[in-house]
């Protein structure tokens, strides 16, 4: 399947763009959902394309990989992404990404049982908030999303990817931006809805797609009440809600 670019949001604030392309490997070593979702995506924050990168003397403007890796991660981590404020490290850093990298450096190779436990908590947090945690071999951007009061803090940078040449780097300098949670939720929610809808005809009998579709439908029912659900005063404890949502 091939489509034109699908755009959600405003590039000057926050936007998600993606398009489907034909799988060049024709499904080899991939699930049905992965193969059907081969494509390209871009995240824009305040006019900057966070997916633009340089590699082997070429400039690329989007990330090319199985889109399902990204969208399954967004659906599975919807609650911590948009409700979890607590960090397993000091809040004294300018943004969550910088705090994570500092903690990672301090915990590295420390065999103290207490430090090892803190390291595990840090890794779990990274899996919930770092876009790269779902890359599964793709050259994903170094982006973190983290709830902060009535905002979503988006932080980014250029931490090296293991096994990729030194000439690979994302071109936007490290930084962060805090945007209204309703803005980010609306963009991601609409992107998820369209992703599932476009894959419905060929994937209706695929178990992996059906699980994702059910998760997205649950999210969309909750998102209908976003003006209240995602306000600071009505924030929920994500650790308690996780077991009850998306069953």
N, C-alpha and C positions, 0 to 999 in steps of 0.2 A: 504494500500500500504506500502511496505517495500523496502528500498533501502540500498545499501552500503553507506559509507561516501562519500560525495561529497566535494571536497576541492578546494578552490579558493585562490590564493595568495601564499605567502611564510611565513612560521611560524617565520622565523628569522626577518621578517619585519612586515607584516600585512597579516593575513589570516582569512577567514571565512570558517567554515566547518559545514555541517549539513547532517542529514539523516532522512528519513521518517520511522515511525514505525506505527503499527496498533494502533488505538485509543482504549485504555483500557476501555473507557466508552461507546464505540459504538455510539457516536454521542449524548449522553444524555446531555441536557443543552448546546449544542454547535451548531453553524451554520454548514452548509454543508462544507464550506471552512475550518473552524476550524477543524472539525473532520477529513477531508481528509489530513490535514497538521500536524497532531500530529507527533512529532519527537524530535530530539535533535540537539543542535547547540553549537558551540564553536567559540570564538574570540581569535586569537593569536596576540600578539604584542611583537615584539622583543624577541621571544622565550618563552614568558609567556602565559599560558592558563588562560585568564581572567574569564573563566566560571567554573574553578575548585573550589569546595566548600566542606566544612565539615558540616555534619548534622547527628545528632543522631548516633554518633560514627562511621560514615562511610565517606569515601572520594569519591566524585563524580567528574567526569572529564568533564561533559557537563551539559547544562541546558536542561531539558525535559519539553516540553509544546507544545502548538499549535504554529507551526512555522509561521502561517499566522499573528499572532499578531506582530511579529518582521518585517516581510517582508511588510505588509501593512503600518506599521509605517515608514519604510525606504522609501517606494515609496511616501507616502503622504508628507514627510518632506525632500524630496531630495533637494529642492532649499535652504531652510534655513540651512540644514546640511552642504552643500558644498559651500554656498555663504555668509551666514550671519556671519560677523565678530563682529559686535557690541554686547556688553554684557550689561545687565541691572544692572551692579554692577562694582566696581572698577577693573581696569586692573592690579592692583598692586600685585595680587596673582600669585603664580607660575603656576596655571592652572585654567581652567574654573570651574572644579568641586569644588575646594577649595574656589573660589570666590563665587560660588552659595551657598555653605553651610554657609559661613560667612554672606552673605546677608540674608539668611533664618533665621538665629539665631537673627539677628538684627530686622527683620520685624515681628517676631512671636508675636502674641497677641497685637500688637500696633494698636489702634483704630483711630489714626490720619488719616483723609481722604487722605492726601498726601502719607503717608506711606502705606495705604491700596491700593492706586493706584499703587505704586511701587511694592507692593507685588503681585498684579495681573499680572503685567508685568513680574515679576520674574517667576511666575507659568507658564505663557504662554511660556516663554523662555525654562523652564525645559521640557515642553511637546515636544518642537521641538528638543531638544538636548540630553535628557537623555534616554538611552535605557529602563530604568525601567518605564518610563512613559507609556509604552505600555504593561506592563506585565500582566494585567488583571488576577491577582491571581497567576501567575507563579513566580518561584524563580529566577528572572532575575538578571544578574550581574549589579553592580553599575558602569556604564560606561557612559561617556559623549563624544560626538563628536562635534568639534567646528572648524570652518574655521579660519585660522590665516595666513594672507598673502598668500603665495603659498603653505601652508602646511595645513594639518588637524591635530589639536591637539586632541589626545585621552587621556583622564584622567580617572582614576579608583580608587576605594577604597572599603570600607566595611561598608557603612552606614547601621544601623540595619533596618530590615524589620519588620514592625508592625505585630504582631500576630504570628511571627515565634520564636521558642525557642532560648534561649541565646547561644546554642551550634551550631547555624547556622552561618557560616561565610565563606567568600571567602578567599582563602589561599594566593593569591598574594598580597604583601604589597602595600599600596596606592602609586600611582606614575602617570607619564604621559610620553607621547612620541609624537613628532611631525614628521609626515611623509609627503612626497610629496602628494599633493591633487590628482594627477593623479593616484598614486598607490592605494589609498583608493577607489577612484571612480571606477577604473577598477575592483577591487575585489568585491565591493558591487554590481556594475552593472551586472557583470557576474553571481553572485549569484542570483540576482533577475530574470535575464533572464531564468536561469535553473529552478528556483522554479516554475515560471509560466508555462514553457514548460512541466514539468513533470506532472503538474496537469491538463493540457489541455484536455486529453481524458475523464477523468471522470467528469470534471467540466465545460465543454464547454457551458452548458446552465444555469449555476449558475450566477446570477446577480452580486454577490459580487466578484466572480472570474473575470468576464468580466470587471468590473470597474478597478480592479487591473491590469489586462492584458493591458488595454488601457493606464493606467498610466505608466507601465513599457515600453510599446512600444514608448511612447513619450520620456521617459528618454533615451532609446537606440538610438533613432534618434539624440538626442542632444549629446549623448556620443560619437557618431561617429566622432565628431569634438572636442574631449576632449582636444587635445593639445593646442587649442586656447580658447575654451569656459571656461576652468578652470584656465587659466593663471591669474596672478595678474592684469595685465594691462587690461584684458577684463572682469573683475569681474562685475556682475550686481547687481542692488539693488533688493534683494530677495523680498522685500515687494511689489515692483511694478510688478515683474514677476509672483508672485504666482497666480494672478487672470487670467493670460493668459495661463499658462501651464496646462497640464493634464485636459483639459476641457472634 
